[in-house]
């Protein structure tokens, strides 16, 4: 499936060129760092100012683009005997686009804007909002107590009110991690787009796993290097994956008949019963002032609460 999406594009950046000189080309844009781009490479030429030096910062919404979504989806539901009902669904998907976070509030695991406004293909990659796999399993079970059930089937009066009407419910939610895009933390290309941190390159001298799975440093920043000033890094968008999620909620309901048309429901609910720490998005900024940031890959938040238990009464009529 393909569609149209909205991209945020900088309108004040310096256009890139292809170096045609055998000895290399002076690169660096309007940044303070300078470099030499090799022949045939894409680079930002040294330039004192942006195309419009009177425009401090700005971008426009480019409401065109490409997206591609393919998925395997399975949904199973089974009503078993004796009050047991089970439902499970699973989605294995791949969602590709050029930009998924046109506002700063959405840009947690990727940069807000595309890297090169003249080459949108440089940002073609996994959508920031699409986990590769997600599953949900839910079940409800009417406990076999009370009138007409296996236990206390002949109960009457107070015994029936206490023993009957119990229902146990549960839901488990599983998600693989969302795509993650490490970023430079600065406008390394010097194209003037200071709102949008560029992406680094892989360190050719690095050996070992890039992803550590440690919430104190989810990825190893030594796996990345800054590109030559005036060029963009070679790392793709959405190359890595953030933390997954696993959550189990349980509840116990008790129905008490008040009248023919009115019931009182007692509810005991437990959220995140396993008290699992479901971590948020790691800090994607790898470098600060040209050196590795001490907070690169650090996770400082969770996306679910710790275990919570609550009780309530609900009048149904």
Number of C-alpha atoms within 10 A of each C-alpha: 9 13 11 12 16 17 25 20 24 24 17 21 24 24 16 22 14 15 21 14 11 9 11 15 23 18 28 27 30 23 20 12 15 19 21 18 25 19 15 14 14 17 29 28 27 22 16 12 16 20 15 11 11 9 10 11 14 13 15 12 12 13 10 11 15 17 20 16 15 12 13 10 12 11 12 10 13 11 12 10 8 12 12 16 16 17 15 16 15 17 17 15 16 17 19 22 24 25 29 25 22 20 12 12 8 14 15 17 28 26 29 22 27 27 26 21 19 11 11 17 14 17 19 18 20 28 26 26 16 19 21 19 18 20 18 18 18 18 18 19 18 19 19 19 19 21 18 12 15 12 14 16 15 12 18 14 7 9 13 17 16 16 19 25 19 20 19 16 18 18 18 16 15 16 19 18 21 24 23 24 25 30 27 28 23 20 25 30 33 29 31 26 27 19 17 20 22 30 30 27 20 19 14 9 9 13 9 9 10 16 16 13 15 13 17 15 18 22 25 18 23 15 19 24 22 23 21 21 25 30 27 26 21 13 18 18 27 21 12 17 22 25 20 17 20 18 19 20 19 19 18 19 19 21 20 18 14 13 9 7 8 12 16 16 19 17 18 16 18 18 20 20 15 13 14 16 17 17 18 22 24 26 23 25 27 28 22 14 9 13 11 18 17 13 18 22 26 20 20 13 13 14 11 17 12 15 15 12 14 10 12 10 13 11 12 12 10
